[in-house]
Amino acid sequence: MAASACRSAGANKTTPPAPEDLRPRIIFDTDANNELDDQHAIAYLLFNSQLWNVVGITTNATTNGGPIAEHSAEVKRIVHLAGAENPVPVIDGENGTFEQILPSVKAEHDGKAAVDFILQQSRASSRPLTILAVGKLTNVALALARDPTLADRARLVWLGSNWPDNANEYNEADDRPSVNYVLDSKIPFDVVTVGGKSGTEKVWVSTQEIAQRMPGLGPKVSPIKGRHGGEFGTFGDYSVNLFEHSGDKHRALHDMATAAVLKNVSWAESQTLPAPRIEGKRWVPRPENPRTVRFFLNLNRDANIEDFYAVMQRPELVQAHRP
């Protein structure tokens, strides 16, 4: 009788619910095989895992980076070097452009897996999704075309273009119609500018500095073959190799600086204004437009770079990503 009573009492106990994960949910949309700044942004996001929940990484192909498989392969290298491949999926996006794919956006199409993933993740939680895009905006524009209500469940932060200078910048020029489509949508839209004196171009590091400060940083993982050959068991060593093969004395960490704006908006200045439009290679203001866009410019190089190195020296943060 006593045993039966004990069993009944035990049966009535309930397991308390797991605590809600309050970290912002992020999809990183990248053309990682194009240069070397995407790789540093991915590591920065994953090594900041106490702040952000990176639910997945989508890829897109650009004019200089090869087909989509090569972009996804480079992302997978960095995810592995961050010790995070199991919880962080990498999803192939498109090889084509917005206008090429738009007629079939409701059916099977190039890049459908990434569009599906963006829409699924936007519905996976009552908390809004942040899409951090550092290449062309094709995947995001297609997702909005498929389901305009995505704008109610997500915000977009994009590295691209120059403001107020001419709009002719790589990410924007690769698919201008996708940028204009997003500008005319309702999704909350932040643009982290690239250009020269005011944008992410300011957030540069030297190849010599990387060679001195990055070796061995990050968790030690099973070695993988790098994009340029060789084997690497830490992200820091791979970073050195990427810079060595760049052929430049200095390179800007554009994509990392874009992620850093999410971390601390005081590391840049912002300007909110009626959403303009791109015509040809120029921005055209639309002062009567009720839809607004926020531009980030005048980035603080020293704050961005010192935080980057501080994060790279804390590999224990990636433990949260391991199963």
VOBA-1610 file (N, C-alpha, C; in pm, whole numbers, padded with zeros to 5 digits, always signed):
BEGIN
Met+00083-00120+00000Met+00000+00000+00000Met+00087+00126+00000Ala+00187+00123+00089Ala+00277+00239+00097Ala+00353+00255-00034Ala+00399+00140-00091Ala+00472+00146-00217Ala+00384+00199-00329Ser+00257+00151-00328Ser+00163+00198-00431Ser+00140+00347-00420Ala+00129+00394-00296Ala+00109+00537-00274Ala+00228+00616-00323Cys+00347+00557-00298Cys+00468+00627-00343Cys+00473+00636-00496Arg+00431+00521-00561Arg+00432+00523-00707Arg+00334+00625-00761Ser+00217+00636-00698Ser+00116+00731-00743Ser+00166+00873-00728Ala+00232+00897-00613Ala+00283+01031-00590Ala+00388+01067-00694Gly+00475+00968-00725Gly+00579+00993-00825Gly+00519+01016-00963Ala+00410+00943-00995Ala+00350+00955-01126Ala+00291+01093-01149Asn+00251+01159-01038Asn+00188+01290-01051Asn+00289+01403-01065Lys+00418+01373-01044Lys+00518+01478-01058Lys+00537+01512-01206Thr+00554+01637-01234Thr+00577+01681-01372Thr+00716+01741-01385Thr+00775+01719-01500Thr+00906+01777-01527Thr+00890+01925-01559Pro+00962+02011-01491Pro+00948+02154-01520Pro+00992+02183-01663Pro+00926+02277-01729Pro+00963+02308-01867Pro+01104+02365-01874Ala+01169+02338-01985Ala+01303+02394-02005Ala+01293+02545-02013Pro+01391+02616-01960Pro+01386+02762-01967Pro+01387+02810-02112Glu+01312+02914-02138Glu+01305+02967-02274Glu+01439+03027-02314Asp+01481+02998-02435Asp+01604+03055-02488Asp+01573+03197-02535Leu+01625+03295-02465Leu+01594+03434-02493Leu+01695+03500-02587Arg+01794+03424-02632Arg+01891+03482-02725Arg+01823+03515-02858Pro+01859+03627-02920Pro+01804+03656-03053Pro+01835+03543-03151Arg+01735+03506-03230Arg+01749+03401-03330Arg+01797+03463-03461Ile+01904+03405-03517Ile+01968+03463-03634Ile+01985+03359-03744Ile+01951+03396-03867Ile+01997+03326-03986Ile+02103+03413-04051Phe+02218+03354-04079Phe+02326+03425-04147Phe+02323+03385-04293Asp+02307+03484-04382Asp+02298+03459-04526Asp+02426+03510-04590Thr+02502+03422-04655Thr+02641+03454-04688Thr+02686+03402-04824Asp+02783+03473-04882Asp+02854+03426-05002Asp+02998+03394-04961Ala+03013+03295-04877Ala+03137+03274-04802Ala+03259+03240-04886Asn+03239+03193-05007Asn+03357+03155-05087Asn+03410+03271-05169Asn+03353+03389-05147Asn+03389+03504-05229Asn+03520+03568-05184Glu+03532+03599-05052Glu+03653+03663-05002Glu+03696+03594-04873Leu+03721+03673-04766Leu+03760+03612-04639Leu+03687+03673-04519Asp+03608+03777-04541Asp+03541+03842-04428Asp+03422+03762-04379Asp+03355+03687-04468Asp+03243+03603-04425Asp+03288+03502-04319Gln+03404+03442-04341Gln+03453+03341-04249Gln+03472+03398-04109His+03524+03520-04102His+03547+03582-03972His+03415+03623-03907Ala+03315+03657-03988Ala+03184+03688-03933Ala+03118+03563-03875Ile+03130+03449-03944Ile+03071+03325-03892Ile+03135+03288-03760Ala+03268+03293-03753Ala+03336+03262-03628Ala+03294+03358-03518Tyr+03284+03485-03551Tyr+03244+03587-03453Tyr+03104+03558-03399Leu+03010+03523-03487Leu+02875+03491-03443Leu+02874+03368-03352Leu+02944+03262-03394Leu+02940+03137-03318Leu+03018+03149-03187Phe+03125+03227-03184Phe+03201+03245-03061Phe+03130+03340-02964Asn+03028+03411-03013Asn+02941+03494-02929Asn+02812+03420-02893Ser+02821+03289-02877Ser+02700+03209-02861Ser+02625+03238-02732Gln+02686+03309-02638Gln+02611+03349-02519Gln+02511+03459-02553Leu+02531+03525-02667Leu+02444+03635-02707Leu+02343+03595-02812Trp+02381+03508-02906Trp+02299+03481-03024Trp+02277+03332-03043Asn+02160+03299-03093Asn+02126+03163-03132Asn+02123+03158-03285Val+02233+03112-03344Val+02240+03102-03490Val+02167+02975-03530Val+02047+02989-03584Val+01963+02873-03613Val+01999+02809-03746Gly+02075+02879-03829Gly+02117+02820-03956Gly+02191+02923-04039Ile+02261+02873-04140Ile+02337+02958-04232Ile+02295+02923-04374Thr+02243+03021-04447Thr+02205+03002-04586Thr+02311+03065-04676Thr+02326+03011-04794Thr+02431+03058-04884Thr+02372+03113-05013Asn+02449+03199-05078Asn+02412+03245-05212Asn+02539+03258-05295Ala+02527+03241-05423Ala+02642+03245-05513Ala+02655+03383-05574Thr+02779+03430-05586Thr+02805+03560-05644Thr+02900+03546-05763Thr+02926+03656-05830Thr+02999+03649-05956Thr+03142+03601-05939Asn+03204+03623-05823Asn+03345+03588-05806Asn+03370+03461-05724Gly+03266+03404-05664Gly+03290+03299-05565Gly+03262+03158-05608Gly+03230+03136-05737Gly+03201+03001-05781Gly+03057+02962-05755Pro+03018+02838-05790Pro+02881+02791-05771Pro+02846+02772-05624Ile+02719+02751-05599Ile+02667+02749-05462Ile+02734+02641-05377Ala+02770+02529-05437Ala+02831+02421-05359Ala+02962+02465-05295Glu+03035+02552-05362Glu+03163+02597-05307Glu+03142+02694-05190His+03038+02774-05196His+03006+02865-05085His+02964+02783-04962Ser+02879+02685-04983Ser+02835+02603-04871Ser+02950+02523-04812Ala+03040+02474-04898Ala+03155+02399-04849Ala+03244+02486-04760Glu+03262+02612-04798Glu+03344+02702-04715Glu+03277+02731-04582Val+03145+02750-04583Val+03073+02769-04457Val+03092+02649-04366Lys+03081+02530-04421Lys+03093+02408-04341Lys+03233+02395-04280Arg+03334+02443-04350Arg+03469+02443-04291Arg+03471+02528-04164Ile+03413+02648-04172Ile+03418+02739-04058Ile+03332+02687-03943Val+03216+02633-03975Val+03130+02576-03871Val+03203+02463-03799His+03274+02382-03875His+03352+02274-03814His+03462+02330-03724Leu+03533+02431-03774Leu+03642+02488-03695Leu+03590+02560-03570Ala+03464+02598-03570Ala+03403+02657-03451Ala+03344+02550-03359Gly+03353+02424-03398Gly+03299+02316-03315Gly+03149+02313-03311Ala+03083+02362-03417Ala+02939+02384-03409Ala+02858+02316-03518Glu+02914+02218-03591Glu+02844+02170-03710Glu+02712+02098-03680Asn+02701+02031-03563Asn+02579+01955-03539Asn+02455+02043-03520Pro+02460+02148-03437Pro+02340+02228-03420Pro+02320+02337-03525Val+02417+02365-03608Val+02406+02478-03701Val+02401+02426-03845Pro+02281+02413-03903Pro+02271+02362-04040Pro+02316+02465-04142Val+02367+02414-04254Val+02408+02498-04366Val+02319+02461-04484Ile+02248+02560-04540Ile+02147+02533-04641Ile+02182+02604-04771Asp+02184+02529-04882Asp+02215+02586-05012Asp+02109+02685-05054Gly+02153+02803-05100Gly+02064+02900-05161Gly+02077+02896-05312Glu+02061+03014-05375Glu+02049+03019-05520Glu+02181+03046-05590Asn+02187+03002-05715Asn+02294+03040-05805Asn+02254+03159-05892Gly+02123+03177-05913Gly+02073+03279-06005Gly+02037+03408-05935Thr+01961+03492-06004Thr+01921+03623-05954Thr+01771+03625-05927Phe+01728+03729-05861Phe+01588+03743-05823Phe+01496+03738-05944Glu+01526+03816-06046Glu+01436+03821-06162Glu+01436+03690-06240Gln+01547+03618-06239Gln+01552+03488-06306Gln+01463+03386-06237Ile+01460+03391-06105Ile+01392+03287-06027Ile+01248+03323-05993Leu+01216+03453-05987Leu+01085+03498-05940Leu+00967+03429-06009Pro+00967+03407-06141Pro+00849+03345-06204Pro+00815+03207-06148Ser+00913+03135-06090Ser+00886+03001-06038Ser+00893+02997-05886Val+00880+03113-05819Val+00902+03116-05675Val+00797+03036-05598Lys+00681+03013-05655Lys+00577+02936-05588Lys+00591+02787-05612Ala+00689+02746-05694Ala+00707+02604-05726Ala+00851+02565-05696Glu+00900+02462-05762Glu+01039+02423-05745Glu+01128+02526-05815His+01235+02564-05750His+01321+02664-05812His+01460+02658-05751Asp+01554+02718-05820Asp+01690+02735-05773Asp+01689+02808-05639Gly+01753+02750-05538Gly+01759+02814-05407Gly+01640+02789-05317Lys+01550+02700-05356Lys+01427+02678-05279Lys+01455+02634-05135Ala+01561+02554-05115Ala+01589+02505-04979Ala+01614+02620-04883Ala+01688+02722-04928Ala+01716+02836-04841Ala+01591+02918-04815Val+01510+02939-04919Val+01386+03014-04902Val+01293+02941-04807Asp+01280+02810-04825Asp+01197+02731-04733Asp+01247+02745-04590Phe+01378+02737-04571Phe+01435+02743-04436Phe+01407+02879-04372Ile+01424+02987-04445Ile+01397+03120-04391Ile+01252+03129-04345Leu+01161+03084-04429Leu+01019+03093-04393Leu+00985+03001-04276Gln+01040+02881-04275Gln+01014+02789-04163Gln+01064+02846-04032Gln+01184+02901-04032Gln+01239+02955-03909Gln+01164+03080-03863Ser+01109+03154-03956Ser+01031+03272-03917Ser+00904+03233-03843Arg+00858+03110-03866Arg+00735+03062-03800Arg+00765+02972-03680Ala+00892+02943-03656Ala+00930+02843-03554Ala+00920+02896-03413Ser+00905+03024-03397Ser+00900+03084-03263Ser+00813+03208-03269Ser+00756+03243-03155Ser+00680+03368-03148Ser+00772+03489-03145Arg+00901+03464-03122Arg+00998+03572-03116Arg+01053+03598-03255Pro+01071+03727-03291Pro+01112+03757-03428Pro+01248+03700-03465Leu+01264+03677-03594Leu+01387+03624-03651Leu+01468+03739-03709Thr+01599+03738-03688Thr+01688+03834-03753Thr+01759+03763-03868Ile+01749+03819-03987Ile+01824+03770-04103Ile+01941+03865-04122Leu+02060+03813-04104Leu+02183+03891-04120Leu+02243+03852-04254Ala+02231+03940-04354Ala+02269+03907-04491Ala+02392+03989-04530Val+02495+03919-04583Val+02620+03987-04615Val+02662+03964-04761Gly+02568+03925-04844Gly+02592+03911-04987Gly+02476+03976-05060Lys+02443+03927-05177Lys+02326+03979-05247Lys+02200+03935-05174Leu+02088+04002-05202Leu+01966+03982-05124Leu+01866+03888-05192Thr+01914+03804-05282Thr+01824+03719-05359Thr+01741+03627-05271Asn+01804+03555-05178Asn+01729+03461-05093Asn+01620+03532-05015Val+01651+03648-04960Val+01555+03721-04877Val+01441+03775-04962Ala+01474+03833-05077Ala+01369+03886-05165Ala+01276+03775-05212Leu+01331+03657-05245Leu+01247+03546-05287Leu+01157+03499-05174Ala+01209+03496-05052Ala+01126+03457-04938Ala+01011+03555-04918Leu+01038+03684-04934Leu+00932+03784-04922Leu+00832+03772-05036Ala+00881+03740-05155Ala+00790+03722-05268Ala+00699+03602-05248Arg+00755+03496-05192Arg+00675+03376-05164Arg+00572+03404-05055Asp+00614+03474-04951Asp+00525+03499-04837Asp+00552+03638-04781Pro+00476+03739-04826Pro+00500+03875-04777Pro+00483+03891-04626Thr+00410+03799-04561Thr+00393+03810-04415Thr+00522+03780-04340Leu+00626+03733-04410Leu+00757+03721-04347Leu+00796+03853-04282Ala+00756+03963-04341Ala+00790+04096-04289Ala+00736+04117-04148Asp+00633+04044-04109Asp+00577+04058-03975Asp+00653+03974-03871Arg+00737+03883-03918Arg+00801+03787-03827Arg+00954+03798-03826Ala+01009+03891-03903Ala+01154+03897-03917Ala+01199+04040-03935Arg+01328+04062-03913Arg+01395+04187-03949Arg+01517+04150-04031Leu+01562+04244-04114Leu+01675+04221-04202Leu+01784+04323-04174Val+01906+04272-04154Val+02025+04356-04144Val+02115+04316-04261Trp+02150+04412-04346Trp+02222+04382-04470Trp+02348+04465-04481Leu+02457+04398-04518Leu+02579+04467-04558Leu+02571+04495-04706Gly+02566+04623-04743Gly+02561+04650-04885Gly+02550+04796-04918Ser+02600+04831-05034Ser+02588+04961-05096Ser+02663+05069-05018Asn+02654+05190-05071Asn+02714+05307-05010Asn+02605+05414-04999Trp+02607+05485-04892Trp+02507+05591-04873Trp+02575+05711-04810Pro+02550+05829-04861Pro+02460+05865-04973Pro+02529+05864-05109Asp+02650+05808-05115Asp+02723+05804-05241Asp+02653+05714-05342Asn+02707+05709-05462Asn+02653+05621-05565Asn+02636+05479-05512Ala+02531+05413-05555Ala+02496+05283-05500Ala+02580+05169-05554Asn+02674+05196-05641Asn+02745+05091-05713Asn+02844+05018-05623Glu+02798+04913-05557Glu+02878+04833-05463Glu+02853+04686-05493Tyr+02946+04598-05459Tyr+02944+04459-05505Tyr+02816+04385-05467Asn+02782+04383-05338Asn+02663+04307-05295Asn+02537+04360-05361Glu+02528+04489-05372Glu+02410+04551-05433Glu+02409+04530-05584Ala+02525+04547-05648Ala+02531+04536-05794Ala+02506+04395-05843Asp+02532+04295-05758Asp+02512+04156-05798Asp+02364+04123-05820Asp+02274+04198-05756Asp+02131+04172-05776Asp+02051+04294-05729Arg+02058+04403-05807Arg+01987+04526-05768Arg+01836+04507-05758Pro+01772+04431-05847Pro+01627+04414-05833Pro+01587+04355-05698Ser+01669+04268-05641Ser+01635+04212-05510Ser+01641+04320-05403Val+01736+04413-05413Val+01745+04522-05316Val+01623+04612-05325Asn+01584+04649-05447Asn+01465+04733-05463Asn+01338+04663-05416Tyr+01332+04532-05437Tyr+01214+04457-05389Tyr+01204+04464-05237Val+01317+04447-05170Val+01317+04454-05023Val+01287+04596-04977Leu+01342+04695-05046Leu+01315+04835-05010Leu+01165+04866-05017Asp+01096+04801-05109Asp+00953+04826-05126Asp+00866+04733-05043Ser+00928+04644-04970Ser+00853+04554-04881Ser+00831+04623-04746Lys+00774+04550-04652Lys+00748+04605-04519Lys+00843+04552-04413Ile+00940+04470-04451Ile+01028+04410-04351Ile+01116+04518-04287Pro+01130+04521-04154Pro+01224+04614-04092Pro+01364+04593-04149Phe+01426+04701-04197Phe+01544+04689-04283Phe+01652+04785-04236Asp+01767+04728-04195Asp+01886+04805-04161Asp+01993+04779-04265Val+02059+04883-04312Val+02165+04871-04411Val+02296+04917-04348Val+02393+04827-04338Val+02526+04862-04290Val+02609+04894-04413Thr+02648+05019-04427Thr+02712+05063-04550Thr+02856+05014-04560Val+02904+05004-04683Val+03037+04951-04711Val+03138+05063-04731Gly+03098+05166-04804Gly+03190+05259-04867Gly+03293+05329-04783Gly+03412+05331-04839Gly+03532+05401-04799Gly+03543+05458-04661Lys+03517+05590-04648Lys+03550+05660-04525Lys+03449+05636-04414Ser+03330+05591-04445Ser+03227+05586-04343Ser+03176+05447-04310Gly+03192+05351-04399Gly+03131+05220-04378Gly+03226+05116-04326Thr+03195+04990-04355Thr+03274+04878-04303Thr+03415+04875-04360Glu+03439+04948-04468Glu+03574+04957-04524Glu+03673+05008-04419Lys+03621+05083-04322Lys+03708+05136-04216Lys+03759+05028-04122Val+03686+04916-04113Val+03716+04814-04012Val+03814+04714-04073Trp+03938+04756-04086Trp+04039+04677-04153Trp+04141+04622-04053Val+04206+04516-04095Val+04319+04459-04020Val+04429+04430-04121Ser+04552+04424-04074Ser+04664+04393-04163Ser+04693+04244-04161Thr+04747+04196-04269Thr+04787+04056-04276Thr+04894+04026-04170Gln+04981+04122-04147Gln+05084+04104-04043Gln+05022+04092-03904Glu+04922+04174-03877Glu+04855+04170-03747Glu+04785+04037-03725Ile+04718+03989-03828Ile+04650+03859-03819Ile+04752+03750-03792Ala+04866+03755-03860Ala+04972+03655-03841Ala+05026+03656-03698Gln+05020+03771-03633Gln+05071+03782-03497Gln+04967+03743-03392Arg+04839+03774-03418Arg+04739+03763-03312Arg+04646+03643-03323Met+04633+03583-03442Met+04532+03479-03460Met+04580+03335-03448Pro+04709+03302-03462Pro+04747+03160-03460Pro+04698+03086-03336Gly+04637+02969-03360Gly+04594+02881-03252Gly+04466+02920-03183Leu+04401+03033-03221Leu+04280+03076-03151Leu+04159+02993-03195Gly+04071+02969-03101Gly+03953+02888-03127Gly+03971+02748-03071Pro+03862+02672-03065Pro+03872+02536-03012Pro+03955+02447-03104Lys+04021+02351-03047Lys+04097+02254-03127Lys+04003+02143-03171Val+03994+02124-03304Val+03903+02025-03361Val+03983+01934-03455Ser+03917+01830-03506Ser+03985+01742-03601Ser+04022+01822-03725Pro+04142+01806-03778Pro+04189+01889-03889Pro+04104+01872-04015Ile+04089+01982-04087Ile+04020+01979-04215Ile+04108+02046-04320Lys+04082+02015-04446Lys+04155+02076-04556Lys+04097+02215-04584Gly+04183+02314-04599Gly+04140+02449-04625Gly+04109+02475-04771Arg+04051+02590-04797Arg+04013+02629-04933Arg+04135+02637-05024His+04247+02677-04969His+04369+02691-05046His+04468+02577-05021Gly+04417+02465-04970Gly+04504+02354-04935Gly+04549+02364-04791Gly+04632+02269-04749Gly+04678+02266-04611Gly+04572+02208-04520Glu+04611+02177-04396Glu+04517+02124-04296Glu+04517+02215-04175Phe+04396+02232-04114Phe+04379+02327-04006Phe+04289+02268-03897Gly+04333+02284-03773Gly+04257+02234-03659Gly+04205+02344-03568Thr+04231+02471-03604Thr+04173+02584-03531Thr+04134+02692-03631Phe+04034+02770-03595Phe+03994+02879-03683Phe+04106+02982-03696Gly+04176+03008-03587Gly+04283+03107-03591Gly+04388+03076-03696Asp+04428+02949-03704Asp+04528+02910-03805Asp+04472+02925-03947Tyr+04345+02893-03964Tyr+04283+02908-04095Tyr+04272+03056-04133Ser+04243+03141-04035Ser+04239+03284-04059Ser+04372+03334-04116Val+04482+03292-04055Val+04614+03332-04103Val+04633+03289-04248Asn+04593+03167-04280Asn+04608+03115-04416Asn+04525+03195-04515Leu+04401+03230-04479Leu+04317+03308-04569Leu+04379+03443-04600Phe+04434+03508-04499Phe+04497+03638-04521Phe+04623+03624-04605Glu+04700+03520-04580Glu+04822+03500-04658Glu+04790+03485-04806His+04678+03420-04837His+04642+03397-04977His+04565+03514-05039Ser+04533+03615-04958Ser+04461+03729-05013Ser+04550+03815-05102Gly+04681+03813-05074Gly+04774+03895-05151Gly+04773+04041-05113Asp+04699+04077-05008Asp+04687+04217-04966Asp+04758+04240-04833Lys+04804+04362-04812Lys+04862+04398-04683Lys+04754+04428-04580His+04638+04474-04626His+04526+04506-04538His+04398+04453-04601Arg+04306+04407-04518Arg+04173+04369-04565Arg+04070+04413-04463Ala+03957+04460-04512Ala+03848+04497-04422Ala+03765+04375-04385Leu+03726+04367-04257Leu+03638+04260-04210Leu+03493+04310-04217His+03446+04334-04339His+03314+04393-04362His+03204+04316-04288Asp+03202+04185-04308Asp+03091+04105-04259Asp+03093+04093-04107Met+03212+04082-04049Met+03223+04079-03905Met+03172+04210-03845Ala+03207+04323-03907Ala+03162+04452-03857Ala+03010+04465-03864Thr+02949+04402-03964Thr+02803+04403-03975Thr+02741+04327-03858Ala+02799+04213-03823Ala+02752+04139-03706Ala+02774+04219-03579Ala+02885+04293-03572Ala+02914+04371-03452Ala+02811+04480-03429Val+02750+04532-03537Val+02643+04631-03521Val+02527+04572-03443Leu+02500+04442-03463Leu+02395+04375-03385Leu+02432+04371-03237Lys+02559+04359-03210Lys+02605+04346-03072Lys+02601+04479-02998Asn+02643+04585-03067Asn+02651+04715-03002Asn+02631+04824-03107Val+02512+04881-03111Val+02482+04981-03213Val+02564+05108-03193Ser+02622+05126-03075Ser+02702+05247-03052Ser+02835+05242-03126Trp+02871+05127-03184Trp+02994+05117-03262Trp+02976+05170-03404Ala+02862+05229-03431Ala+02836+05294-03560Ala+02734+05405-03536Glu+02724+05496-03631Glu+02620+05597-03629Glu+02506+05550-03720Ser+02385+05593-03689Ser+02271+05551-03770Ser+02191+05671-03818Gln+02122+05648-03927Gln+02040+05751-03991Gln+01915+05682-04045Thr+01799+05722-03995Thr+01673+05664-04041Thr+01606+05764-04134Leu+01563+05717-04251Leu+01504+05807-04349Leu+01407+05731-04438Pro+01323+05803-04512Pro+01232+05735-04605Pro+01311+05647-04702Ala+01260+05528-04724Ala+01334+05432-04806Ala+01354+05487-04947Pro+01482+05499-04989Pro+01509+05541-05127Pro+01493+05423-05222Arg+01536+05443-05344Arg+01532+05337-05444Arg+01658+05349-05529Ile+01702+05237-05585Ile+01819+05239-05672Ile+01773+05242-05817Glu+01820+05341-05890Glu+01793+05350-06033Glu+01926+05360-06103Gly+01953+05264-06193Gly+02084+05255-06252Gly+02185+05221-06144Lys+02281+05310-06123Lys+02381+05290-06018Lys+02373+05399-05912Arg+02257+05464-05903Arg+02243+05577-05812Arg+02126+05559-05718Trp+02142+05610-05597Trp+02031+05618-05504Trp+01940+05734-05544Val+01811+05709-05540Val+01712+05812-05566Val+01627+05829-05441Pro+01638+05944-05372Pro+01558+05965-05250Pro+01408+05964-05281Arg+01330+05919-05184Arg+01184+05925-05195Arg+01132+05987-05065Pro+01144+06119-05050Pro+01116+06184-04921Pro+00973+06167-04872Glu+00880+06139-04961Glu+00740+06121-04919Glu+00708+05976-04884Asn+00804+05887-04894Asn+00779+05745-04870Asn+00758+05720-04720Pro+00644+05665-04679Pro+00623+05638-04536Pro+00706+05521-04484Arg+00756+05437-04572Arg+00839+05324-04533Arg+00982+05376-04508Thr+01038+05344-04392Thr+01170+05394-04357Thr+01273+05281-04354Val+01398+05320-04372Val+01513+05230-04364Val+01618+05298-04278Arg+01690+05217-04199Arg+01796+05271-04117Arg+01931+05236-04179Phe+02014+05338-04202Phe+02149+05319-04253Phe+02249+05335-04139Phe+02346+05242-04134Phe+02455+05252-04037Phe+02582+05294-04112Leu+02651+05393-04058Leu+02772+05443-04119Leu+02864+05498-04009Asn+02980+05547-04050Asn+03079+05598-03955Asn+03109+05496-03845Leu+03150+05378-03888Leu+03179+05270-03793Leu+03305+05301-03713Asn+03305+05257-03588Asn+03419+05275-03499Asn+03514+05157-03518Arg+03622+05180-03592Arg+03714+05071-03623Arg+03773+05009-03499Asp+03825+05088-03408Asp+03896+05034-03292Asp+03804+04950-03205Ala+03682+04997-03181Ala+03588+04921-03097Ala+03555+04787-03162Asn+03532+04789-03293Asn+03499+04666-03365Asn+03614+04566-03361Ile+03735+04611-03391Ile+03848+04520-03402Ile+03890+04465-03266Glu+03892+04548-03165Glu+03932+04499-03033Glu+03831+04398-02979Asp+03701+04420-03007Asp+03603+04321-02964Asp+03620+04191-03041Phe+03651+04201-03170Phe+03675+04081-03250Phe+03786+03997-03188Tyr+03900+04058-03157Tyr+04010+03981-03099Tyr+03973+03926-02962Ala+03900+04003-02884Ala+03859+03955-02752Ala+03771+03831-02764Val+03681+03831-02861Val+03592+03716-02881Val+03671+03596-02932Met+03765+03619-03023Met+03844+03509-03076Met+03926+03440-02967Gln+03954+03509-02858Gln+04033+03451-02749Gln+03947+03380-02646Arg+03816+03365-02673Arg+03725+03301-02578Arg+03656+03181-02642Pro+03730+03079-02680Pro+03670+02965-02752Pro+03572+02885-02668Glu+03574+02904-02535Glu+03479+02829-02452Glu+03335+02865-02485Leu+03315+02980-02550Leu+03179+03022-02583Leu+03113+02929-02684Val+03190+02860-02767Val+03130+02772-02866Val+03074+02645-02802Gln+03105+02620-02677Gln+03055+02498-02614Gln+02903+02493-02616Ala+02839+02607-02611Ala+02693+02610-02611Ala+02634+02553-02739His+02712+02546-02845His+02662+02493-02971His+02677+02342-02982Arg+02749+02282-02891Arg+02774+02138-02903Arg+02661+02057-02841Pro+02624+01945-02901Pro+02511+01866-02848Pro+02549+01798-02717
//
